[in-house]
Amino acid sequence: MLTIASIAYKNLLRKKIRSILTIFGIALSTWVLVSLLGFNRGYEDSLNKDIDNLGFQVLLTAKGCPYEAATLMLQGGAGLRYIPETVVDELYKDAEVDVLTPMLMQAVFDPEQGESGVMNAYLGVDPKTYPGMKSYLSFVQGGWFTDANAHEAVLGFEAAELEQREVGDMILIPDHDVEVKVVGVLARSGTQDDGTIFMPYKALQHIFDKDGLITSVGIKVHKDANIAAYEERLFQLPDVQVVSMASVKATISNLVSTARVMVLSIALIAILIAMVGVMNTILMSVFERYQEIGIMKSMGATLGHIFGLIWFETLILCLIGGVLGATLSVFFASLTDSLIRYLLPYSPTGSLVSIDIQLVFKAIAIITVIGVISGIYPAFKAAVIKPIEAIKSSEGEI
Amino acid sequence: MKDLLSVRALCKSYHRGAEEIKAVQDIDLDIREGEFVSFVGASGSGKTTLLHLLGCLDNPTAGELKLSDQIIYAHGKTLKEKKLTKIRAQHFGYIFQKFYLIPTLTVKENIMLPRAFYKIGAKGKDVFELAQSLGLEHRMNHLPKEISGGEMQRVAIARALINNPQILLADEPTGNLDSVRSGEIATILKDLNANQGITIILVTHNPELAKCASRVIELRDGRVV
C-alpha cells in the first residue's frame, strides 16, 4: 500500500547526504536544548543539595574571617579571626534558634606531605551537636569522638587518602608536636568535608592555644522560623559577619540565571539555524520536484495531499534528528557536565546536568513542533503549484 | 455514441511581454465516447494547449467546455480547483513525452501513485493484471533508472490507466523513443481503444502514430484546419 508517508520517506533517500546533514543539524540543536534544560534543573538541584548539606541555615563568623576551608587554604591559613565561645550562650537566648554548633577552624602547613608540602585544614567541632547537623555524613571506618576533649580525629575521605591513615593510626599536627588518634574515616560526600580533618573543638582550642575562642557558629533555626528577621537581629551584633546560606543560594542562583539567559539565547540561535536548515532543505527539495509535484496534482493530488507530503518529510527529519540529538545528550551528559563545570566560575558538587525521560520527550516535542512550523512555508509553496505550470516548465515554455 | 467532450468557441491566449499569443482560437469540437482522436500540426499550432484545455489542466480564456453533461468552463468561469482535481482523477489519464516517474519509487509504486491520492475502490484496475497487459510484470520491483525508455513510457501508461479513466490524453508519447519502442506504444494505444473502449486524445508529430487514430484533426495557428 503506497501512502503519502511512504512517498515522503522515500523522497528523503533521494539526496541522502543532504538529508543526513539536515538531521545532524537538528540533532545538534536537540542536544544543546536537552543539555541546557537539563542544566537548568540539575544546577538548581545540586546547589540546593549543597546548601542543605551544610546542615545549618546561618553561619556566624568573626568579621573578615574566611568561613570555608578552601578559602582558608588559598590564603595559606592566614586571616583567621576569632569570636568568644560565650557568644553561643547569647545566641541560644533567641527563640528562633533550634541548635547551635560552635566551630574552630585552623590550618597547618605540613612540609612532609606531597612534593612541596600541603596545607591541612582542621575543623574543631562539637561532638554533641555537629553530627546531628551533618546527618548525611557516614563512615567507612570507625565513628565520632569518644570524648569532647579527646585527642582524636575523624578524617574526611580525601584527607584519609592524603594522610594514608586508617582508624587506629596516629597523625602528627606539625609545629605543635601533638599526636592525635584517628577514630573514624568518613565516606566521600562530594563536599569540602572530604578534605577536612575533624577534631573536638575543645581539644583543638587547647592544642592551638585558642582556649575560649571559636571561628564560627553554625545556626539551625526552627522549621517555621522567620530567617530574614532573625538574620536582621544577628546583624546588630558587634564584630560578626552573618553568612546566610539562603542569600548565598540566591546570589549564586541570580548569577546562574544571568548565565542561563545567555546560554538559552545561544540555544535559541542554534534552534533558529536548524529551522532555517530544515526550511532550506525542504524548499530545495520542492523546487527540484516542481514538475513531479505538478504531475501528482494532475493525477488527483489535492492541495492537502501535497501539503501533507512535504510536511511528512519535515516531520521525519525532525523526529529522527530529535531522537538522535536526545540520545547523544543522554550518552554525553557527563561530558556536557564537565564542560559546563569548566566554564562556570562556581559549580556545586552534584550532577550539573539532570536529564530524565520526561525532559527527553519534551525536547523532542519542542524540536518537532519547531521543525514542522518551519516546514509550513515549503509545504505551502508545493501545495499551490499548478499542474499546467509544472508541465509547461518542463517543456521550456515558461 | 454520445459526446464525451464538447467545446464551443474555445479560446486560449496568453501574453509574452506586450505581445498577445492566441494559442487556441474559436475551436468547436465534439469527441465521442470510445473515439481515438489525434491532433497534428506544426510546432506552435496549439495542439498541446488544446490537449491541456480538454484535460482540465489549463483554463480557457473564452468559450465553453463540457465533459459529458457537466460544464467545466463557460462564460468566463471555471470550476473550483478542488472540483477540477476530482474530475482529473476520476475521468482522465495523462501520458507525457517525459515520463515523470518518481525515481525513488519502484515500477509498482509508480503505477500505484494515483491511488495514494484518489481511492477509486473496486472500479480501479488490478495492478498486476495491468502490468502484465503492458509487459511489465517482471519489472515491478525495479526502480525507473533500472528500466528502458520504452518500459518507462509503459509504466507511465499503466499509471495513467490504474484508476480506470474514461479518457486517455497523450502528449507526444513517443517523442523520446526510437521507432521500435514507438511502434510498441502505438500498438498499446490502439489496443486500449479497440478492446477496452478508452477514449484516446493524442498529440503527435509522428505521422505513423497519428494514423492509429480514427480521426485526425490538424491544427494551424490555433485553429482547426
Interface residues (C-beta under 8 A of the other chain):
Chain A: L2 T3 I4 I7 K10 N11 L13 R14 Q291 E292 I295 M296 K297 S298 M299 G300 A301 T302 L303 H305 P387 I388 I391 S394 E395
Chain B: T48 H52 G55 L57 D58 E81 K82 T85 K86 R88 A89 Q90 F92 Y94 F96 K98 Y100 I102 P103 T104 L105 E109 M112 L113 P114 R115 A116 F117 Y118 R159 N163
